[in-house]
Amino acid sequence: MQIGLKREEKLFCYYFAETGDISLSAEKAGFSSEESFEKGCGILAKSPARKLITKQREFISGRTIDDIKTALRRIIFGANNDAVMTIFSDGSDIKSYDLFSVSEIKRVEGKGTEIKLISKTEALKLLYEIEKNGFEKDKAESFISALSSAYCPEDEDDRI
């Protein structure tokens, strides 16, 4: 147990270790969207928080191939209904949507909304390879790297 951290600060650390996103992690931990970035930065300045984040990242990196296969199955067999609903949404309820298979959403002025989904075909190919040949770290890492590179903050302030 980390001494000196409040419950919300610990939650922030767990979410930040997973996402690397200060504002999102702070909001998930219970801080308002207006104060999330500032509160998150304040928590990151604390030594116990940095230690907890490091410990949590070590735990996360030890996940098994079964976790990867579960995520791939979710991409392959999951419905994209919520992704479609974002087109008709004003954005106020977007946090309630399951957007696991979405790699990008952007509104194009005067032209509607553009949604990019993670390729079910590529996920299926990778799952097939894992099941057929066993786990090949390089293939899985390249796919996961491609998935994680989908998020590219436009603002320098959003990068950590």
C-alpha positions in Angstrom: 0.0 0.0 0.0 1.3 3.4 -1.0 1.5 5.7 2.0 0.6 9.3 1.4 -1.7 8.8 -1.5 -5.5 9.2 -1.3 -7.9 6.7 -2.9 -8.5 9.0 -6.0 -4.7 9.5 -6.4 -4.1 5.7 -6.3 -6.9 5.2 -8.9 -5.3 7.8 -11.1 -2.0 5.9 -10.9 -3.6 2.7 -12.0 -5.4 4.3 -14.9 -2.3 6.3 -15.9 -0.1 3.2 -15.9 -2.6 1.6 -18.3 -3.4 4.6 -20.6 -0.6 7.1 -20.3 -3.3 9.8 -20.6 -3.2 12.4 -17.8 -6.7 13.9 -18.3 -8.5 10.6 -19.0 -6.9 8.9 -16.0 -7.8 11.8 -13.7 -11.4 11.8 -14.9 -11.7 8.0 -14.5 -10.3 8.4 -11.0 -13.1 10.9 -10.1 -11.8 14.3 -10.9 -13.9 16.7 -13.0 -12.9 17.3 -16.6 -12.1 20.9 -15.8 -9.5 20.0 -13.2 -8.3 16.7 -14.5 -5.1 17.7 -16.3 -4.0 19.9 -13.4 -4.8 17.3 -10.7 -3.1 14.6 -12.8 0.1 16.6 -13.1 0.0 17.3 -9.4 -0.3 13.5 -8.6 2.6 12.7 -11.0 4.8 15.1 -9.1 4.5 12.9 -6.0 7.2 10.3 -5.5 4.8 7.6 -4.1 2.6 8.0 -7.2 5.5 7.5 -9.6 6.6 4.4 -7.7 3.0 3.0 -7.8 2.8 3.7 -11.6 6.1 1.9 -12.2 5.0 -1.0 -10.1 1.6 -1.2 -12.0 3.4 -0.9 -15.4 5.6 -3.9 -14.5 2.4 -5.8 -13.6 0.7 -4.8 -16.8 3.7 -5.8 -18.9 3.5 -9.3 -17.5 0.1 -10.0 -19.1 -0.2 -13.3 -20.8 -0.9 -14.3 -24.4 -4.4 -15.2 -23.3 -5.1 -11.5 -22.6 -4.0 -10.7 -26.2 -6.2 -13.4 -27.6 -9.1 -12.1 -25.6 -8.6 -8.6 -27.0 -8.3 -9.9 -30.5 -11.6 -11.9 -30.1 -13.3 -8.8 -28.8 -12.2 -6.9 -32.0 -13.1 -9.8 -34.3 -16.5 -10.8 -32.9 -17.6 -7.6 -31.1 -20.4 -5.4 -32.5 -19.7 -1.9 -33.7 -23.2 -0.6 -32.9 -21.8 2.0 -30.4 -19.3 3.2 -33.0 -22.2 3.9 -35.4 -24.2 5.6 -32.6 -21.4 8.2 -32.3 -22.4 9.5 -35.7 -25.8 10.5 -34.4 -24.6 11.6 -30.9 -24.0 15.1 -29.8 -21.0 13.8 -27.8 -22.5 14.2 -24.4 -23.0 10.4 -23.8 -19.9 9.1 -25.6 -18.4 7.8 -22.4 -21.1 5.2 -22.2 -20.3 3.7 -25.6 -18.1 0.7 -26.1 -15.5 2.0 -28.6 -12.9 -0.8 -28.1 -12.6 -1.4 -31.9 -12.4 2.2 -32.8 -9.0 3.6 -33.7 -10.1 7.1 -34.7 -13.2 9.4 -34.7 -13.2 12.8 -36.2 -15.9 15.3 -37.3 -15.3 16.7 -40.7 -16.8 20.2 -41.0 -19.8 20.1 -43.2 -19.2 16.4 -44.2 -20.3 14.5 -41.1 -18.3 12.1 -38.9 -15.4 9.8 -39.9 -14.9 6.6 -37.9 -12.0 4.3 -38.4 -12.3 0.8 -37.0 -9.5 -1.6 -36.2 -9.3 -4.2 -39.0 -11.2 -7.3 -38.0 -9.4 -9.1 -40.9 -6.0 -8.2 -39.5 -7.0 -9.2 -36.0 -8.4 -12.5 -37.3 -5.2 -13.2 -39.2 -3.1 -12.5 -36.1 -5.3 -14.7 -33.9 -5.1 -17.5 -36.5 -1.3 -17.3 -36.5 -1.2 -17.3 -32.7 -3.5 -20.3 -32.5 -1.8 -22.2 -35.4 1.9 -21.5 -34.7 1.9 -20.6 -31.0 2.7 -17.2 -29.7 5.2 -15.3 -31.9 6.2 -12.2 -30.0 7.3 -10.1 -33.0 4.0 -10.5 -34.9 1.9 -9.7 -31.8 4.1 -6.7 -30.9 3.9 -5.3 -34.4 0.1 -5.5 -34.4 -0.2 -4.0 -30.9 2.2 -1.3 -31.9 0.0 -0.5 -34.9 -3.0 -0.4 -32.7 -1.4 1.9 -30.1 -0.1 4.3 -32.7 -3.6 5.1 -33.8 -3.7 7.6 -30.9 -1.7 10.6 -31.9 -2.4 13.8 -29.9 -2.6 16.9 -31.9 -1.7 19.1 -29.0 1.8 19.0 -27.6 0.2 19.4 -24.1 -1.5 16.0 -24.5 1.7 14.1 -24.9 3.5 12.4 -21.9 
